[in-house]
Amino acid sequence: MIALKRVAELYSKLLTTPDGKELLKDLYRMYGKRPSFDPLNHMKTAYNEGQRSVYLRMMHLSKLNPNEIETEAEKLTDD
């Protein structure tokens, strides 16, 4: 198993490249922007929260500013 410090270094290294930034913007649009709560289906809410938690973990470990990613991603979002 990889040490958490090493995982954080890898996320940071990957997500600060131009390609990584584009991927992160896509992840934001798919999992960070949309609401995860579904009032009609608690299982869907749990599933959505699971996806969102992966996105949040990547943001936390990479030590990137989620507000900057959000601002950049919003500029590229048509919806």
C-alpha positions as CSV (number, residue, x, y, z in Angstrom):
1,M,0.0,0.0,0.0
2,I,1.3,3.5,-0.9
3,A,1.8,5.9,2.0
4,L,-0.7,8.7,2.1
5,K,2.1,11.3,1.8
6,R,3.2,9.7,-1.5
7,V,-0.4,9.5,-2.8
8,A,-0.8,13.3,-2.0
9,E,2.4,14.0,-4.0
10,L,1.2,12.0,-6.9
11,Y,-2.2,13.7,-7.0
12,S,-0.5,17.1,-6.8
13,K,1.9,16.2,-9.5
14,L,-0.8,14.8,-11.8
15,L,-3.4,17.5,-11.3
16,T,-1.1,20.5,-11.7
17,T,-0.2,19.5,-15.3
18,P,-2.3,21.1,-18.1
19,D,-3.9,17.8,-18.8
20,G,-4.5,17.2,-15.1
21,K,-6.2,20.5,-14.8
22,E,-8.6,19.7,-17.6
23,L,-9.4,16.4,-16.0
24,L,-10.0,18.1,-12.7
25,K,-12.4,20.6,-14.3
26,D,-14.3,17.6,-15.8
27,L,-14.4,15.9,-12.4
28,Y,-15.8,19.1,-10.9
29,R,-18.5,19.4,-13.5
30,M,-19.5,15.7,-13.0
31,Y,-19.1,15.3,-9.2
32,G,-18.4,18.6,-7.5
33,K,-21.0,20.8,-9.1
34,R,-24.1,18.7,-9.2
35,P,-26.2,18.2,-6.0
36,S,-25.8,14.7,-4.6
37,F,-29.1,14.7,-2.6
38,D,-32.0,12.9,-4.3
39,P,-35.2,13.3,-2.2
40,L,-36.9,10.4,-3.8
41,N,-34.0,7.8,-3.6
42,H,-31.7,7.5,-0.6
43,M,-29.6,4.9,-2.5
44,K,-29.0,7.4,-5.3
45,T,-28.0,10.0,-2.7
46,A,-25.5,7.5,-1.2
47,Y,-24.1,6.6,-4.6
48,N,-23.7,10.3,-5.6
49,E,-22.0,11.1,-2.3
50,G,-19.6,8.3,-2.9
51,Q,-18.6,9.8,-6.2
52,R,-18.4,13.3,-4.7
53,S,-16.2,12.0,-1.9
54,V,-13.6,10.7,-4.4
55,Y,-13.5,14.1,-6.0
56,L,-13.1,15.9,-2.6
57,R,-10.4,13.5,-1.6
58,M,-8.4,14.3,-4.7
59,M,-8.8,18.0,-4.1
60,H,-7.8,17.7,-0.4
61,L,-4.7,15.5,-1.1
62,S,-3.5,17.6,-4.0
63,K,-3.8,20.8,-1.9
64,L,-5.3,22.6,-4.9
65,N,-7.7,25.4,-4.3
66,P,-11.2,24.1,-5.1
67,N,-12.5,27.6,-5.6
68,E,-10.0,28.2,-8.3
69,I,-10.9,24.9,-10.0
70,E,-14.6,25.8,-9.7
71,T,-14.1,29.2,-11.2
72,E,-12.1,27.8,-14.2
73,A,-14.6,25.0,-14.7
74,E,-17.6,27.3,-14.6
75,K,-16.0,29.3,-17.5
76,L,-16.0,26.1,-19.6
77,T,-19.5,24.9,-18.6
78,D,-22.4,25.4,-21.0
79,D,-25.0,24.3,-18.5
